[in-house]
């Protein structure tokens, strides 16, 4: 057996460098964080060959005194903490004193610094290790610090050969600089690569900084959040569900000014978007959470990119509630300048209607309570007894009447306008003041029903319909056990199940919307999903939706208008009005878009109007 030996200091430093200095971008991160901790208001980052050849960071911070310059390169030398209590409430970005010695162990390093009160600057330099006879030398330098890192990994060729191309390494550096600059709008930051300036950010407002780094489109396609409660303060912007991205490349989370990746926060954000975004899409967001430094542990990752909250459930609930509330406040608004707020008095066209399920084709049935405009004859949302594909009566053939004209005027002012036709038995075409609106009737109706079912569930008034003859369902024993374990959750949304054997059960009641829909397939799918039994309200993992909400989403999907169901113009208009009064109506329960706006200008462009 090989004898146990204490490793030499140089090898220890290089091992630590493997944790802290993973690539050039990690060096930039550590040096810029040191500058920020020093109170710098201006930082210049000069990179050559993706940082493999040279990284130089210059700031105008407080500087390092000459007598402390050599000590700053020693292991675990820091000005941030002194005792264990300091470590438990760290407010600075750096605190371990590992960055500079780790960088020195794998590079040729020069540090030049001048404090405000010093007559001139001093500098120290080393190659691969801290020399015993290292002393500070006088140098010319303005107030602040410059750290010059050359030939990264020159003494560890095995590490260097794993580096990617200079272009790829520089892209990683750009991402690091963007993350650090996002929530410091007062900071002047300049980034150069091979002598060319690639980024120059002046002091600016927070919104201007976000637009400069993420683009103007991000701000126009997102809503602002700013709420403080229980010692937590969340600020930022969350992207609208319609602006979802194919990749998770625009997700930025800061905790007390530190860019981090956190499982609790990620779960809360996913849960807030759970029923408005497709499972293969990703939301865009820029969020900053401020809280007491003692309430978060930042000493859990070598690169300090992860944190651990001492009250994680409270943080999870707070973030979920803030984002969920903001997303639910969004209403259809083809004109982004016409903001519809939940607390505004609803205009006449915005009064929500009670939209129910489409009954089968056995005679005419009322679809919603009667809808009247201007005191004229009521419009009943009805479905007539006619075969699939049979054309609706031509609305133009109906004699004109004053109440119809009044209704058209009111609907024209509504965000989604008034219906003019149905396309392929699937889409509703509507005209509004901005152009043409195309609505997916099934997706929109599904969202309306889903939100209504959630309201009924919250109020304890979920409508249930007992079956005249119970419906038998044959399953395997595991599936029956899974469903019976969730008997109460299913009962809360309208199902009544009785087990009749180890592998069978009876359905005695179903949600009112499904009273004429076979439910055996639904129950088999829920039982076979493997997670139907998880109704924990605050699951901190992927897809955090309660079992009840998943059932409601399925019920709404099955009960919504189906393709090739022909609707009359009054029926289509009633659905449009309900969409306008429904929360999260821009997406269906699966995250698909429910409607799109085609502006008048786009139509003119297509047909070369005005040319």
Secondary structure, DSSP 8 states (H G I E B T S, - for coil): --------HHHHHHHHHHHH-SSHHHHHHHHHHHHHHTT-SEEEEEEEGGGTSEEEEEE-S----HHHHTGGGSTT--SS-SSHHHHTT--SS--SS-HHHHHHTTSEEEEEEE-TT-SSEEEEEEESS--TT---EEE---SEEEEEEESTTTT-HHHHTT---HHHHHHHHHHHHHHHHHT-TT-EEEEEETTEEEEEE-S--HHHHHHHHH-HHHHHTEEEEEEEETTEEEEEEEE-GGG-BSSS-SEEEEETTEE---HHHHHHHHHHTTTTS-TT-B--EEEEEE--GGGEE-TTSTTS---EETTHHHHHHHHHHHHHHHHHT----SSTTS---TTS---GGG----B-----SSS-EE-BS-B-STTSS-B--EE-S--TT-----GGGS---HHHHHHHHHHHTSTT-EEEEEETTTEEEEEETTEEEEEEHHHHHHHHHHHHHHHHHHHT---EEEEEEEEEEE--HHHHHHHHHTHHHHHHTT-EEEEEETTEEEEEEEEGGGTTS--HHHHHHHHHTS-TT---TT--SSS---HHHHHHHHHHHHHS--TT----HHHHHHHHHHHHTSTTTTB-TTS-B-EEEEEHHHHHHHTTTT-
